[in-house]
Every structure is written in structure tokens, then in C-alpha cells.
Amino acid sequence: MLFEETNATLFCSDLFHQTGDVEPFTESEEILERTKKAIIEYQAGPLMDYLPYTKNTKRLLHELSGLNPKTLAIMHGSSFGGACARLPRGLDPVLKELFGN
């Protein structure tokens, strides 16, 4: 993770990872569904559990939201330029559903 303050860009690494042939940039919150689909696909293969989910995940995602990014630069998939502060908070329920107990 890296937050570039001048342009308020959050470089997200594997958060919001997506698979398939997707557009380079989107403003659609469909990204959360794409991320969920990618995680489910990866859970069926040798790269399962590539994202950690701990008791700190929700807090950390909320802290990322608090940076108020204007762009989420996503390493694998479409980068996002919509309601960026909402997306990290919206990722927690997805991760909790897939990895939480």
C-alpha cells in the first residue's frame, strides 16, 4: 500500500484484485463484485488465502477510507475513480464473508 498525497491516489496492491479482461479505469462500484469473484476463483487454486483477514482488517480498511482517496490504483484489474472513500469500507463485508469465522 502506498498513498500519494498530491493527487490523493491510493496504490492498493492486491486489494480489489480482479480477473479477466477489464477496462483500465472505471467509476462503477461493480468492482466489489469483481473482487469477490476473483477471490472465490483464487480460493479454488494454489493461490488461496492470498489476502489476510484478521481482527484488524476492518479497522485498517476504515483507516484507508479515512485518507479520502480520489483514485484507487489497483494492481490487477480496473483502477477506480468513483466513491473511493466508500470502497475500502465496502470491502470488509466481502472479506468477512469469504474469510471470517
Backbone as ProteinMPNN parsed JSONL, in Angstrom:
{"seq_chain_A": "MLFEETNATLFCSDLFHQTGDVEPFTESEEILERTKKAIIEYQAGPLMDYLPYTKNTKRLLHELSGLNPKTLAIMHGSSFGGACARLPRGLDPVLKELFGN", "coords_chain_A": {"N_chain_A": [[0.827, -1.175, 0.0], [0.395, 2.211, -0.756], [0.076, 5.652, -0.348], [-0.331, 8.36, -2.298], [-0.074, 11.637, -1.791], [-0.346, 14.129, -3.191], [-2.014, 13.831, -5.476], [-3.931, 12.372, -4.282], [-3.987, 9.525, -4.504], [-4.491, 6.174, -3.906], [-2.488, 3.499, -3.885], [-3.23, 0.288, -4.292], [-2.22, -2.333, -4.268], [-2.921, -5.726, -3.967], [-5.503, -5.472, -3.02], [-8.855, -5.272, -4.004], [-8.441, -6.847, -6.22], [-8.963, -8.085, -9.477], [-10.117, -10.297, -12.037], [-9.829, -11.383, -15.462], [-10.627, -9.743, -18.613], [-10.684, -6.579, -18.205], [-11.692, -3.104, -18.2], [-9.274, -0.392, -18.139], [-9.851, 1.653, -16.318], [-12.443, 2.612, -14.132], [-15.601, 3.885, -12.913], [-17.48, 2.484, -11.678], [-19.053, 0.844, -9.023], [-19.18, -1.82, -9.186], [-16.866, -3.07, -8.94], [-16.463, -4.222, -6.412], [-17.963, -6.597, -6.562], [-16.587, -7.841, -8.639], [-14.133, -8.197, -7.389], [-14.845, -9.948, -5.319], [-15.576, -12.175, -6.849], [-13.078, -12.786, -8.02], [-11.587, -13.486, -5.734], [-12.975, -15.771, -4.897], [-12.456, -17.44, -7.088], [-9.651, -17.669, -6.841], [-9.506, -18.934, -4.367], [-10.034, -21.526, -5.003], [-7.742, -22.562, -6.006], [-4.098, -22.862, -6.201], [-3.26, -20.424, -5.119], [-4.761, -19.763, -2.936], [-6.077, -18.016, -0.077], [-4.597, -15.65, -0.303], [-5.07, -13.102, 0.527], [-4.976, -11.597, 3.671], [-7.178, -11.978, 6.488], [-7.99, -10.6, 9.409], [-8.6, -9.8, 12.893], [-8.013, -7.152, 12.752], [-8.559, -6.217, 10.24], [-10.961, -4.827, 9.433], [-10.674, -2.36, 10.805], [-8.3, -1.398, 9.635], [-9.075, -1.156, 6.928], [-11.012, 0.83, 7.206], [-9.367, 2.906, 8.034], [-7.916, 3.312, 5.694], [-9.994, 4.272, 4.101], [-10.392, 6.661, 5.415], [-8.367, 8.228, 4.433], [-9.407, 9.505, 2.303], [-9.178, 8.998, -0.578], [-8.889, 9.941, -4.06], [-8.497, 8.407, -6.214], [-8.286, 4.923, -6.718], [-5.658, 3.036, -7.28], [-5.328, 0.132, -8.766], [-3.627, -2.893, -8.738], [-4.115, -5.329, -10.143], [-6.453, -5.366, -12.355], [-9.249, -3.13, -12.985], [-8.587, 0.264, -12.298], [-9.995, 2.633, -9.993], [-12.213, 5.384, -9.857], [-14.369, 6.563, -8.467], [-16.568, 6.739, -5.818], [-14.374, 6.688, -3.806], [-13.653, 6.675, -1.058], [-15.608, 5.144, 0.1], [-15.265, 2.563, -0.874], [-13.069, 0.926, 0.313], [-14.212, 0.502, 2.884], [-16.449, -0.905, 2.088], [-15.315, -3.243, 1.252], [-14.711, -4.765, 3.482], [-17.058, -6.317, 4.451], [-17.202, -8.169, 2.359], [-14.726, -9.534, 2.501], [-14.982, -10.52, 5.085], [-17.172, -12.25, 4.779], [-16.041, -14.176, 3.09], [-13.65, -15.002, 4.357], [-13.838, -14.712, 7.114], [-14.757, -15.887, 10.437]], "CA_chain_A": [[0.0, 0.0, 0.0], [1.082, 3.49, -0.801], [-0.837, 6.762, -0.592], [0.321, 9.517, -2.91], [-0.897, 12.726, -1.254], [-0.584, 15.242, -4.121], [-3.201, 13.528, -6.279], [-4.797, 11.537, -3.437], [-4.089, 8.206, -5.125], [-4.151, 5.042, -3.047], [-1.994, 2.345, -4.629], [-3.891, -0.739, -3.49], [-1.628, -3.665, -4.36], [-3.892, -6.762, -4.334], [-6.877, -5.157, -2.635], [-9.72, -5.058, -5.173], [-7.939, -7.682, -7.312], [-9.988, -8.533, -10.411], [-9.619, -11.171, -13.088], [-10.491, -11.217, -16.757], [-10.293, -8.607, -19.465], [-11.474, -5.447, -17.712], [-11.244, -1.786, -18.631], [-8.202, 0.104, -17.271], [-10.344, 2.596, -15.327], [-13.898, 2.604, -14.022], [-16.238, 4.575, -11.798], [-18.547, 1.577, -11.258], [-18.803, 0.123, -7.77], [-19.195, -3.238, -9.526], [-15.528, -3.552, -8.575], [-16.559, -5.102, -5.243], [-18.414, -7.906, -7.032], [-15.471, -8.415, -9.392], [-13.14, -8.617, -6.397], [-15.382, -11.148, -4.67], [-15.465, -13.259, -7.833], [-11.658, -13.144, -8.138], [-11.173, -14.186, -4.511], [-13.573, -17.108, -4.946], [-11.676, -18.193, -8.077], [-8.333, -17.965, -6.277], [-9.661, -19.868, -3.25], [-10.12, -22.883, -5.554], [-6.465, -22.921, -6.611], [-2.891, -22.844, -5.357], [-3.021, -19.108, -4.51], [-5.794, -19.499, -1.936], [-5.726, -17.256, 1.129], [-3.566, -14.646, -0.606], [-5.403, -11.89, 1.272], [-5.217, -11.92, 5.078], [-8.337, -11.408, 7.161], [-7.764, -10.723, 10.846], [-9.434, -8.903, 13.714], [-7.626, -5.773, 12.439], [-8.862, -5.89, 8.847], [-11.989, -3.783, 9.342], [-10.083, -1.089, 11.25], [-7.338, -0.944, 8.625], [-9.814, -0.712, 5.743], [-11.627, 2.115, 7.548], [-8.292, 3.898, 8.026], [-7.658, 3.628, 4.28], [-11.102, 5.132, 3.683], [-10.177, 7.965, 6.026], [-7.425, 9.018, 3.63], [-10.218, 10.169, 1.275], [-8.518, 8.945, -1.889], [-9.653, 10.308, -5.257], [-8.298, 7.299, -7.145], [-7.733, 3.677, -6.221], [-4.815, 2.439, -8.322], [-5.425, -1.292, -8.482], [-2.561, -3.584, -9.453], [-4.667, -6.344, -11.039], [-7.836, -5.029, -12.664], [-9.56, -1.729, -13.25], [-8.449, 1.267, -11.25], [-11.316, 3.16, -9.659], [-12.251, 6.816, -9.604], [-15.698, 6.987, -8.044], [-16.69, 7.0, -4.381], [-13.195, 5.956, -3.332], [-13.611, 6.513, 0.395], [-16.566, 4.097, 0.479], [-14.9, 1.23, -1.347], [-12.378, 0.087, 1.312], [-15.177, 0.089, 3.911], [-17.311, -1.896, 1.467], [-14.579, -4.485, 1.059], [-14.698, -5.561, 4.708], [-18.07, -7.378, 4.487], [-16.851, -9.184, 1.367], [-13.656, -10.348, 3.071], [-15.528, -11.227, 6.258], [-17.994, -13.356, 4.286], [-15.22, -15.213, 2.474], [-12.534, -15.454, 5.191], [-14.118, -14.581, 8.551], [-15.38, -17.04, 11.072]], "C_chain_A": [[0.874, 1.242, 0.0], [0.034, 4.556, -1.08], [-0.039, 7.947, -1.091], [-0.569, 10.718, -2.608], [-1.233, 13.819, -2.258], [-1.846, 15.034, -4.934], [-4.206, 12.653, -5.544], [-5.066, 10.181, -4.081], [-3.629, 7.147, -4.136], [-3.756, 3.876, -3.951], [-2.33, 1.113, -3.784], [-3.268, -2.122, -3.502], [-2.714, -4.665, -4.751], [-5.296, -6.526, -3.786], [-7.642, -4.825, -3.908], [-9.2, -5.773, -6.42], [-9.116, -8.155, -8.169], [-9.342, -9.422, -11.461], [-10.359, -10.873, -14.382], [-10.019, -9.976, -17.484], [-11.187, -7.431, -19.082], [-10.878, -4.138, -18.213], [-10.171, -1.263, -17.673], [-8.695, 0.988, -16.13], [-11.864, 2.543, -15.314], [-14.349, 3.489, -12.863], [-17.384, 3.736, -11.248], [-18.151, 0.843, -9.98], [-18.966, -1.384, -7.965], [-17.852, -3.888, -9.172], [-15.591, -4.493, -7.372], [-17.018, -6.504, -5.647], [-17.312, -8.606, -7.831], [-14.397, -8.947, -8.446], [-13.583, -9.898, -5.707], [-15.239, -12.355, -5.595], [-14.013, -13.728, -7.957], [-11.18, -13.917, -6.917], [-11.719, -15.608, -4.518], [-12.811, -17.992, -5.929], [-10.32, -18.594, -7.496], [-8.415, -18.959, -5.119], [-9.721, -21.315, -3.735], [-8.787, -23.363, -6.12], [-5.299, -22.798, -5.66], [-2.602, -21.497, -4.694], [-4.084, -18.741, -3.476], [-5.216, -18.75, -0.735], [-4.623, -16.226, 0.892], [-3.851, -13.306, 0.053], [-5.629, -12.277, 2.731], [-6.519, -11.299, 5.564], [-8.149, -11.672, 8.649], [-8.722, -9.809, 11.586], [-9.128, -7.431, 13.421], [-8.063, -5.313, 11.05], [-9.856, -4.742, 8.724], [-11.413, -2.415, 9.71], [-9.139, -0.53, 10.186], [-8.035, -0.455, 7.359], [-10.496, 0.635, 5.998], [-10.579, 3.233, 7.587], [-7.932, 4.287, 6.584], [-8.753, 4.53, 3.737], [-10.917, 6.554, 4.195], [-9.154, 8.832, 5.304], [-8.14, 9.823, 2.552], [-9.537, 10.177, -0.092], [-9.463, 9.374, -3.005], [-9.566, 9.207, -6.307], [-7.759, 6.104, -6.383], [-6.979, 3.049, -7.377], [-4.661, 0.962, -7.987], [-4.439, -2.053, -9.357], [-3.104, -4.562, -10.494], [-6.138, -6.042, -11.266], [-7.996, -3.55, -12.903], [-9.225, -0.864, -12.053], [-9.786, 1.973, -11.116], [-11.239, 4.644, -9.347], [-13.63, 7.311, -9.244], [-15.691, 7.376, -6.582], [-15.589, 6.239, -3.645], [-13.162, 5.746, -1.819], [-14.559, 5.414, 0.856], [-16.068, 2.699, 0.152], [-14.099, 0.399, -0.346], [-13.308, -0.37, 2.438], [-16.094, -1.0, 3.363], [-16.632, -3.231, 1.237], [-14.614, -5.37, 2.305], [-15.794, -6.623, 4.743], [-17.792, -8.507, 3.486], [-15.789, -10.114, 1.941], [-14.15, -11.148, 4.277], [-16.365, -12.427, 5.822], [-17.116, -14.515, 3.789], [-14.155, -15.811, 3.407], [-12.837, -15.461, 6.691], [-14.751, -15.824, 9.126], [-16.525, -16.606, 11.931]], "O_chain_A": [[1.919, 1.313, 0.647], [-0.809, 4.38, -1.96], [0.824, 8.472, -0.387], [-1.689, 10.806, -3.111], [-2.32, 14.391, -2.183], [-2.659, 15.949, -5.072], [-5.214, 12.24, -6.117], [-6.212, 9.745, -4.191], [-2.523, 7.215, -3.6], [-4.583, 3.338, -4.686], [-1.781, 0.923, -2.699], [-3.753, -3.011, -2.801], [-3.371, -4.475, -5.774], [-6.199, -7.314, -4.067], [-7.109, -4.157, -4.794], [-9.484, -5.355, -7.542], [-10.144, -8.577, -7.639], [-8.148, -9.303, -11.735], [-11.386, -10.194, -14.386], [-9.131, -9.259, -17.024], [-12.307, -7.306, -19.576], [-9.71, -4.077, -18.599], [-10.159, -1.65, -16.504], [-8.044, 1.075, -15.089], [-12.497, 2.441, -16.365], [-13.575, 3.796, -11.957], [-18.175, 4.222, -10.44], [-17.054, 0.295, -9.877], [-18.897, -2.141, -6.997], [-17.738, -5.112, -9.117], [-14.842, -5.468, -7.321], [-16.508, -7.494, -5.123], [-17.128, -9.817, -7.714], [-13.825, -10.013, -8.675], [-12.791, -10.824, -5.532], [-14.825, -13.43, -5.162], [-13.749, -14.93, -7.994], [-10.447, -14.898, -7.05], [-11.0, -16.55, -4.181], [-12.549, -19.16, -5.641], [-9.895, -19.739, -7.647], [-7.489, -19.743, -4.913], [-9.482, -22.236, -2.953], [-8.714, -24.466, -6.663], [-5.485, -22.648, -4.453], [-1.772, -21.434, -3.787], [-4.288, -17.566, -3.174], [-4.027, -18.847, -0.431], [-3.812, -15.963, 1.779], [-2.963, -12.457, 0.131], [-6.401, -13.197, 3.005], [-6.914, -10.226, 5.107], [-8.148, -12.82, 9.093], [-9.55, -9.131, 10.978], [-9.904, -6.554, 13.802], [-7.944, -4.131, 10.727], [-9.612, -3.787, 7.987], [-11.639, -1.431, 9.006], [-9.174, 0.661, 9.876], [-7.63, 0.553, 6.78], [-10.551, 1.482, 5.107], [-10.867, 4.371, 7.217], [-7.676, 5.457, 6.298], [-8.467, 5.462, 2.985], [-11.239, 7.524, 3.509], [-9.085, 10.038, 5.539], [-7.55, 10.722, 1.953], [-9.344, 11.235, -0.689], [-10.677, 9.196, -2.911], [-10.433, 9.083, -7.172], [-6.893, 6.239, -5.518], [-7.585, 2.582, -8.341], [-3.957, 0.593, -7.048], [-4.418, -1.878, -10.576], [-2.596, -4.611, -11.615], [-6.982, -6.423, -10.454], [-7.02, -2.809, -13.011], [-9.543, -1.219, -10.918], [-10.616, 1.917, -12.023], [-10.325, 5.104, -8.663], [-14.024, 8.392, -9.682], [-14.913, 8.229, -6.155], [-15.857, 5.262, -2.946], [-12.676, 4.713, -1.358], [-14.332, 4.809, 1.904], [-16.421, 1.743, 0.843], [-14.432, -0.772, -0.163], [-13.206, -1.507, 2.897], [-16.475, -1.916, 4.091], [-17.304, -4.245, 1.047], [-14.552, -6.594, 2.194], [-15.479, -7.773, 5.047], [-18.115, -9.666, 3.748], [-15.929, -11.335, 1.879], [-13.78, -12.308, 4.461], [-16.278, -13.497, 6.423], [-17.416, -15.683, 4.038], [-13.796, -16.98, 3.27], [-12.157, -16.148, 7.454], [-15.22, -16.699, 8.399], [-17.181, -17.441, 12.554]]}, "name": "protein", "num_of_chains": 1, "seq": "MLFEETNATLFCSDLFHQTGDVEPFTESEEILERTKKAIIEYQAGPLMDYLPYTKNTKRLLHELSGLNPKTLAIMHGSSFGGACARLPRGLDPVLKELFGN"}
